[in-house]
Amino acid sequence: MADNEQIERATPLKPTIWMTGVLVWATAIGLFLRIPTWAGIFLCTLTGLSFLLYIASYIFLLATDREALRSERHLAKSARSHPSELRGQNYELLESNSTMSAAATTPLSPEGNVSRTKLQSS
């Protein structure tokens, strides 16, 4: 594994966790705002089914494939520069681009090639 490598392995349960979390908040806010009874029952039912799906998926993966439940995050130390150093690097890149663009805009000699003397003098 390289020093600058970042590995992130998500569990297959993340979508059900998100779905359950969103439905829990929707149900709580809906009940707080006194939505109609049928809508409250509908949101509570969806939240319960989502939670049951999460529990069933977790038990299934626990029985069949325990490695799939493992969530890994390897955040290696990266060689990131300080922002002030990056500004200096960007300035150097801008300088090199401006010399390249000046070389690209030099007029062509009668033979159709860029004059080497003009490139060397820039």
LINFEN-V277564 format. One record per residue. N is the residue number from 1. SS is DSSP state (2 for helix, 1 for strand, 0 for the rest). PSI is psi as a letter, one per 40 degrees, with the letter a starting at -180 (none if undefined). OMEGA is omega in radians with two decimals (* if undefined). Layout:
# LINFEN-V277564
((N SS PSI OMEGA) (N SS PSI OMEGA))
This chain:
# LINFEN-V277564
((1 0 h -3.11) (2 0 i -3.12) (3 0 d -3.07) (4 0 e -3.04) (5 0 i 3.11) (6 1 h -3.12) (7 1 h 3.08) (8 1 h -3.14) (9 1 h -3.10) (10 0 i 3.08) (11 0 i 3.10) (12 0 e -3.13) (13 0 e -3.11) (14 2 d 3.12) (15 2 d 3.13) (16 2 d 3.08) (17 2 d 3.13) (18 2 d -3.11) (19 2 d 3.14) (20 2 d 3.13) (21 2 d 3.14) (22 2 d -3.14) (23 2 d 3.10) (24 2 d 3.13) (25 2 d 3.12) (26 2 d 3.12) (27 2 d -3.12) (28 2 d 3.14) (29 2 d 3.11) (30 2 d 3.12) (31 2 d 3.09) (32 2 d -3.13) (33 0 e 3.10) (34 0 g 3.07) (35 0 i 3.13) (36 0 i -3.07) (37 2 d -3.10) (38 2 d 3.13) (39 2 d 3.08) (40 2 d 3.10) (41 2 d 3.13) (42 2 d -3.14) (43 2 d 3.10) (44 2 d 3.11) (45 2 d 3.11) (46 2 d 3.13) (47 2 d 3.12) (48 2 d 3.11) (49 2 d 3.11) (50 2 d 3.11) (51 2 d 3.09) (52 2 d 3.08) (53 2 d 3.10) (54 2 d -3.13) (55 2 d 3.14) (56 2 d 3.12) (57 2 d 3.13) (58 2 d 3.14) (59 2 d 3.11) (60 2 d 3.14) (61 2 d 3.08) (62 2 d -3.13) (63 2 d -3.01) (64 2 d -3.03) (65 0 g -3.10) (66 2 d 3.14) (67 2 d -3.14) (68 2 d -3.14) (69 2 e -3.08) (70 0 h 3.11) (71 0 h -3.10) (72 1 i 3.00) (73 1 h 3.06) (74 1 h 3.10) (75 1 g -3.12) (76 0 i 3.07) (77 0 h -3.13) (78 0 i 3.14) (79 0 g -3.14) (80 0 h -3.12) (81 0 i 3.04) (82 0 i -3.11) (83 2 d 3.13) (84 2 d 3.08) (85 2 d 3.12) (86 2 d 3.10) (87 2 d 3.10) (88 2 d 3.12) (89 2 d 3.12) (90 2 d 3.12) (91 2 d 3.10) (92 2 d 3.10) (93 2 d 3.11) (94 2 d 3.11) (95 2 d -3.13) (96 2 d 3.10) (97 2 d -3.12) (98 2 d 3.09) (99 2 d 3.10) (100 2 d -3.13) (101 2 d 3.08) (102 2 d 3.11) (103 2 d -3.12) (104 2 d -3.10) (105 0 e 3.10) (106 0 i -3.09) (107 0 i 3.13) (108 1 i 3.06) (109 0 i -3.11) (110 0 d -3.13) (111 0 e 3.14) (112 0 e 3.12) (113 0 i 3.09) (114 1 h -3.13) (115 0 h -3.09) (116 2 d -3.13) (117 2 d 3.13) (118 2 d 3.11) (119 2 d -3.10) (120 2 d -3.12) (121 2 e -3.11) (122 0 none *))
